[in-house]
Amino acid sequence: MRVAPSADEQVRGALSALGQIESYAPASLLILHANPDAAPKDVARVTDDLQRKHLVEYVTPVLQDARTGSRQILTDEITVRLRPEAPQKGTLTDMRRAEGVSVAHRNEFVRTQYTLKVPKASGTRTLEVAKRLQKRADVEFPAANYIVDIKR
């Protein structure tokens, strides 16, 4: 889960009874290693409450690559490249209306490529939005962004 600025201590306190908490400082993330006896509904109740209080920006599962063992943490961003013939401004406006995304920045080297922010990105919502964007005729590709923790 991505923790809101200056909320780390409060979030840790709320999660402490549910399991061990690991910091992933480069991205302001906390990873909950839930106790075996922590019921999923209890974890959901606590994390939902933290989000309602704006102490946590989003909660997402930590995935693990079976082959390499590396952890993959889904973020709230999608890299999208528009087709060259697509009207850039109109396409981005339509995406904002349809999906609620906003442009975080434009790639300075590939002028038709953008990083989009997905609001309320909890769970796998970022992946769901990327899949819908893939179906658009004006999109060359969308790629959900992950933080990958490579095991050595």
KOLRO-803886 format. One line per field, with one value per residue: x, z, y of N, C-alpha, C, O in turn. Coordinates in steps of 0.001 Angstrom, whole numbers, plus 500000, padded with zeros to 6 digits. Each point is the difference from the previous one (the first is absolute). Layout:
<baros>
n.u: X,... $
n.w: Z,... $
n.v: Y,... $
ca.u: X,... $
ca.w: Z,... $
ca.v: Y,... $
c.u: X,... $
c.w: Z,... $
c.v: Y,... $
o.u: X,... $
o.w: Z,... $
o.v: Y,... $
</baros>
This chain:
<baros>
n.u: 500840,498531,502109,498089,500036,502057,499881,502014,500602,499286,501186,501905,499705,499684,501992,500567,498031,500447,501373,501051,501283,499194,501997,498506,501817,501221,498994,501604,501653,497826,501702,497948,501277,498463,499109,501355,500828,501713,498369,499682,498551,501141,500768,498580,499445,501484,500199,498418,500257,501388,498968,498775,501402,499568,499304,498010,502078,501692,498177,502078,498856,500499,500682,499218,501885,498318,499819,498941,497782,500309,500894,497865,501180,498099,500493,500762,501630,499486,501169,499932,499586,500384,497914,501594,499012,500982,497773,502032,500131,499797,501909,501579,499586,500514,502174,500581,499513,501299,501935,499527,500315,501914,499867,500941,499855,501067,499339,501678,499886,498698,500421,500668,501954,498450,500398,499168,498835,500761,498188,500420,502083,498331,501185,498144,499484,501752,500060,498897,501003,501566,499110,499397,501606,500297,498337,501324,498209,498984,499215,501783,500344,499038,500856,498894,499483,502020,499252,501865,498924,501588,499125,500984 $
n.w: 500000,498586,500786,501146,498528,500477,498197,499310,500888,498941,498216,500307,500512,498242,499173,501347,500214,498446,501037,498736,501239,497917,500892,499161,501343,499084,501018,501545,499685,499949,500988,499135,501844,498389,501816,500755,501888,498719,501416,498452,500949,501063,498887,499298,501581,500518,498747,500416,501797,499730,499049,501202,501086,498210,501007,499126,499110,500639,499280,500551,498460,501678,498162,499494,499569,498772,498201,499855,499864,497809,501417,500150,499810,500292,497953,500667,499568,498685,499515,499505,498746,499854,499454,498715,499332,501634,499924,499501,498956,497761,498897,499744,498325,497913,499475,499312,497909,498283,499746,498903,498009,501092,498991,499891,498355,499346,498783,501458,500777,501751,498125,499134,500786,500685,501338,499914,500454,501282,499111,501992,500387,501284,501587,499103,501729,501408,501440,501919,501550,501349,501665,501803,501508,501331,501465,501331,498957,501695,500438,500384,501528,500850,501245,500479,501175,499346,501973,498885,501102,499101,499271,501950 $
n.v: 498832,500966,500183,500251,501705,499303,498673,500686,501947,501837,500678,501146,502156,501363,500639,501678,501017,501568,501436,498451,501362,499847,500516,501428,500007,498363,498272,500237,498506,499449,498916,499751,499860,499820,500986,498363,500897,500699,500573,498411,498569,498372,498202,498412,498523,498381,498139,498470,498665,498246,498263,498558,498607,498698,498101,499394,500004,498675,498894,499369,498842,498594,501101,497967,501161,499148,501315,501980,499670,500429,501507,499281,501912,498853,500794,501990,498504,501753,498143,502180,498172,502210,499434,499089,498086,498818,500225,500814,501961,500028,499564,501580,501428,499368,500262,502059,500641,499372,501117,501907,498995,499529,501998,497953,498465,501865,498246,500118,497890,499460,501153,498054,500785,498496,501746,497900,501858,498309,500964,500921,500778,500701,498904,499145,501335,500003,498270,500274,501301,499097,498797,501206,500457,498216,500253,501194,500846,501095,497939,501333,501636,498151,501629,498102,501834,499271,499278,500517,498381,501289,498070,500531 $
ca.u: 499160,500746,499629,499965,501093,499951,499015,500646,499849,498586,499667,500658,499235,498736,500273,500894,499354,499691,501190,501255,499956,501277,500082,500634,500149,500114,498698,499066,499117,500071,499537,499494,500111,498908,500068,499118,498677,499334,498941,500009,499002,500558,501007,499251,499341,501010,500544,498932,499917,501170,499763,498949,500624,501043,501321,500560,499531,499420,500421,500106,500704,501383,500061,501340,500305,500293,501293,501136,499801,499948,498702,499474,499007,499243,499893,498821,500371,499979,500680,499168,500460,498903,500346,500436,498910,498962,500066,500530,499214,498650,500084,500267,498785,499040,500454,499708,498552,499586,500688,500391,501454,500587,501349,501061,500985,500170,501358,500668,500620,498934,498983,498661,499982,499664,499756,498689,499713,498694,499462,499436,500683,500100,499779,500608,499314,500919,500001,498688,499978,500928,499344,498994,500709,500531,498935,499762,500659,500978,501091,500956,500106,500019,500727,499924,501339,500284,501289,500502,501035,500752,500723,501341 $
ca.w: 500000,500001,501184,499826,500698,501466,500628,500192,501377,500217,499203,500664,501206,499622,499391,500820,500508,498885,499532,499923,499040,499345,499300,498690,500072,498771,499413,501104,500114,501090,499580,501135,499967,500929,500815,499461,500615,499665,499018,498903,500226,500983,499274,499128,500830,500466,498875,499510,500952,499774,498763,500272,500774,499130,500530,498994,498671,499371,500489,498852,500364,499576,499186,499949,498791,500375,499463,500557,501413,500219,500376,499088,500709,499068,500428,499525,498735,498747,498872,498815,498769,499066,498582,499477,499335,500985,500510,501357,501039,500046,500516,501443,500626,500001,501011,501316,500216,500058,501026,501139,500064,499729,499452,500954,499151,498614,499724,499235,498808,499183,500249,500074,501167,501229,501227,500536,501396,500173,501325,500758,499336,500860,499390,498670,499145,498975,498928,499347,499143,498886,499080,499235,499077,498933,499009,499256,498691,499994,500906,499491,501110,501383,500867,501421,500571,501206,500668,500036,500998,499439,500971,499519 $
ca.v: 501168,501260,500773,501450,500668,500156,499108,498709,499502,499690,498815,498869,499692,499353,498695,499176,498790,499107,499288,500754,501088,500237,501282,500087,501448,500801,500337,500270,498851,499042,498684,499236,498541,499690,498785,498951,500054,501271,499763,500984,501054,500936,500787,500910,501007,500952,500763,500888,501105,500849,500747,500997,501078,500556,499673,499112,500403,498814,498688,499104,498769,499803,498797,499437,499263,498616,499576,500737,500323,501447,500557,500996,500793,500813,501401,500725,500616,499257,500627,499803,500636,500225,499836,501309,500716,500343,501376,499844,500684,499429,498629,500077,500515,498896,499031,500586,499883,498600,499209,500824,500129,501310,499902,500331,500675,499579,499549,501048,499437,499415,501022,499416,499108,500719,499259,500375,499644,499379,500318,498872,498884,498828,498695,499888,500982,500491,498991,500031,501187,499737,499066,500741,500885,499149,499789,501235,500074,501085,499646,499016,499059,500457,499067,500334,500113,499229,500100,498633,499787,498887,499173,499607 $
c.u: 500886,499435,500058,501162,499685,498962,500588,499745,498560,499591,500623,499226,498718,500220,500721,499367,499748,501195,501229,499903,501415,499942,500653,500125,500082,498666,498944,498972,500212,499425,499604,500170,499005,500279,499062,498579,499260,498986,500053,498997,500497,501060,499299,499337,500997,500526,498958,499880,501175,499845,498948,500557,501138,501402,500749,499406,499357,500598,499987,500736,501453,500022,501428,500166,500460,501395,501173,499885,499908,498579,499613,498856,499339,499889,498693,500273,499909,500805,499170,500634,498806,500484,500347,498876,498894,500137,500354,499080,498603,499986,500207,498779,498953,500376,499704,498520,499585,500584,500401,501498,500425,501416,500990,501138,500050,501457,500685,500636,498993,498767,498571,499861,499847,499981,498700,499891,498572,499482,499434,500540,500111,499651,500732,499365,500906,500048,498690,499899,500911,499364,498937,500667,500557,498993,499740,500795,501094,501205,500885,500237,499827,500777,499886,501424,500086,501305,500456,501178,500761,500781,501335,500472 $
c.w: 500000,501104,499686,500772,501479,500699,500369,501399,500302,499276,500635,501251,499683,499476,500916,500511,498898,499492,500026,498884,499485,499288,498648,499735,498663,499427,501056,500159,501305,499463,501249,499724,501060,500765,499400,500576,499740,498887,498908,500200,501021,499353,499122,500804,500434,498833,499385,500887,499806,498723,500202,500744,499237,500578,499035,498661,499264,500606,498806,500412,499533,499271,499998,498726,500397,499558,500715,501498,500269,500340,499007,500709,498991,500543,499497,498674,498831,498988,498769,498816,499060,498569,499439,499362,500967,500426,501493,501072,500140,500576,501504,500760,500104,501041,501405,500323,500239,501200,501236,500122,499763,499476,501073,499270,498611,499806,499104,498708,499036,500272,500066,501200,501282,501184,500570,501448,500068,501391,500658,499457,500849,499264,498674,499023,498894,498821,499215,499046,498792,498975,499164,498980,498807,498860,499135,498698,499966,500906,499349,501058,501326,500815,501437,500555,501321,500604,500117,500954,499595,501098,499385,500718 $
c.v: 501232,500872,501488,500630,500205,499115,498645,499411,499587,498716,498756,499574,499245,498586,499016,498704,498964,499213,500880,501028,500245,501341,499805,501490,500727,500449,500316,498888,499261,498692,499246,498514,499519,498703,498961,500058,501323,499732,501067,501131,501019,500892,501026,501113,501077,500843,500936,501230,500971,500831,501076,501211,500684,499820,499083,500405,498833,498737,499060,498730,500041,498665,499473,499181,498595,499568,500664,500269,501488,500436,501076,500711,500937,501424,500606,500691,499026,500808,499676,500721,500086,499766,501381,500807,500435,501466,499957,500595,499390,498593,500004,500524,498899,498942,500507,499851,498542,499245,500796,500212,501444,499790,500436,500707,499382,499607,501027,499488,499390,500849,499457,499063,500815,499033,500547,499551,499474,500358,498737,498677,498737,498715,499933,500996,500526,499030,500026,501189,499777,499056,500706,500937,499218,499826,501234,500020,501070,499740,498935,498929,500721,498953,500480,500022,499246,500467,498557,499949,498744,499282,499598,498775 $
o.u: 501039,498799,500923,500450,498896,499637,499277,499613,499765,499279,499348,499832,499636,499148,500018,500692,499689,499831,500002,499359,500939,499035,500965,499204,499444,499939,498809,498815,501105,498972,500809,499468,500335,500525,498983,499043,498894,500372,500172,500282,499662,500060,500391,499999,499701,500118,500334,499832,499815,500428,500156,499565,500661,500888,501228,498786,498937,501087,499016,500840,500340,499690,500943,499184,500974,500645,500971,501002,499816,499022,500842,498996,500634,499723,499127,499341,500204,499771,499700,500445,499349,501179,499380,500011,499092,501115,499182,499575,499538,499094,499340,499708,499338,499124,499609,499638,499219,499318,500385,500461,499274,500626,499954,500525,499523,500898,499472,500311,500210,499307,499101,499025,500659,499805,499870,500508,499078,500658,499578,499243,500849,499315,501167,499991,499535,499991,500004,499489,499628,500169,499856,499508,500083,500392,499263,501166,500921,500856,499518,499935,500384,499897,500474,500813,499088,500871,499295,500972,499549,500721,500068,501101 $
o.w: 500660,500072,499337,501005,500357,501143,500477,500127,500623,500553,500108,500254,500701,500179,499721,500102,500292,499302,500600,498975,500778,499294,499861,499269,499889,499286,499690,500211,500542,499322,500909,499023,501180,499452,499402,499339,500501,498888,500297,499630,499910,500266,499979,499569,499930,500123,499557,499512,500050,499946,499512,499788,500537,499759,500025,499877,499400,500576,499265,500899,499029,500572,500240,499695,500735,500678,500356,500665,501148,499474,499532,500369,499465,501183,499488,499667,500152,499825,499742,500115,499697,499695,500386,500057,499613,500207,500827,500920,501112,500752,500725,501100,501029,500667,500882,501119,500908,500600,501016,500992,499396,500267,500480,500481,499761,500501,498946,499110,498787,500997,500442,500108,500191,499834,500267,500365,499428,500991,499316,499605,499722,498977,499898,498791,498880,498845,498775,498888,498875,498796,498811,498883,498893,498848,499018,499974,499188,500157,499562,499711,500134,499726,500347,499664,500826,499307,500578,499858,500265,500778,498841,499738 $
o.v: 500039,500260,500473,499448,500413,500276,499126,498839,498965,499170,498961,498807,499056,499130,498801,498987,498846,499001,501075,499768,500169,500294,499248,500589,501092,501001,500015,500258,499965,499991,499815,499473,499896,499030,500352,499600,500199,499622,501182,501139,501180,501200,501167,501153,501193,501219,501099,501117,501216,501153,501118,501132,500888,500818,499918,500161,500159,500017,499923,500039,500676,498955,500754,499130,499842,499201,499333,500264,500405,499469,500767,499391,500910,500196,499300,500986,498796,501196,498834,501142,499000,500176,500991,501229,500735,500480,499599,499301,499743,499641,499257,499531,499859,499450,499235,499636,499717,499169,499420,500563,500791,498974,501133,501005,498891,500676,500353,500792,500010,499794,500715,499257,501022,498796,501195,498940,500581,499683,499066,499114,499154,500001,500378,499766,500213,500427,499880,499867,500337,500195,499715,500157,500531,499811,499921,499607,499916,500871,498955,498805,501162,498805,501082,499139,500044,500527,499173,500743,498885,500625,499591,499516 $
</baros>
